Amino acid sequence: MKKLMTLMMVAVMAFSLSACAGMQKKEQTRVKCPACGYEFEQPMPGGG
């Protein structure tokens, strides 16, 4: 029973970390320079 609970806790923690990582990627916006065509990620406001 203890192994099952440990496995479930690890699975929940892994799921929550992957959800947080997925949300962070969506906040960044790809920007393309109209003059040269260079694509970069827009810096997050507040230096984050």
VEXDREN-2710 file (C-alpha; in Angstrom, 1 decimal):
% VEXDREN-2710
k/r/px/py/pz
1/MET/0.0/0.0/0.0
2/LYS/2.8/2.4/0.8
3/LYS/4.4/1.8/-2.6
4/LEU/1.1/2.6/-4.3
5/MET/0.8/5.9/-2.4
6/THR/4.4/6.8/-3.2
7/LEU/3.9/6.1/-6.9
8/MET/0.7/8.2/-7.0
9/MET/2.4/11.1/-5.3
10/VAL/5.3/11.0/-7.7
11/ALA/2.8/10.9/-10.7
12/VAL/0.9/13.9/-9.3
13/MET/4.1/15.9/-8.8
14/ALA/5.3/15.1/-12.3
15/PHE/2.0/16.1/-13.8
16/SER/2.0/19.4/-11.9
17/LEU/5.5/20.2/-12.9
18/SER/4.8/19.5/-16.6
19/ALA/1.7/21.7/-16.4
20/CYS/3.7/24.6/-15.0
21/ALA/6.4/24.1/-17.7
22/GLY/3.7/24.1/-20.4
23/MET/2.1/27.3/-19.1
24/GLN/5.5/29.1/-19.0
25/LYS/6.2/28.4/-22.7
26/LYS/2.9/30.0/-23.8
27/GLU/3.7/33.3/-22.1
28/GLN/6.6/34.0/-24.4
29/THR/5.8/35.5/-27.8
30/ARG/7.8/35.0/-30.9
31/VAL/8.5/38.2/-32.8
32/LYS/9.8/38.6/-36.3
33/CYS/11.7/41.7/-37.3
34/PRO/10.0/43.2/-40.4
35/ALA/13.3/44.7/-41.7
36/CYS/15.6/41.7/-41.5
37/GLY/13.3/38.7/-40.8
38/TYR/15.1/37.6/-37.6
39/GLU/12.8/35.8/-35.2
40/PHE/13.3/36.0/-31.5
41/GLU/11.3/35.6/-28.3
42/GLN/10.0/38.7/-26.7
43/PRO/11.5/39.4/-23.3
44/MET/9.0/39.0/-20.4
45/PRO/8.0/42.3/-18.7
46/GLY/9.7/42.9/-15.4
47/GLY/13.0/41.2/-16.4
48/GLY/11.6/37.7/-15.7
END
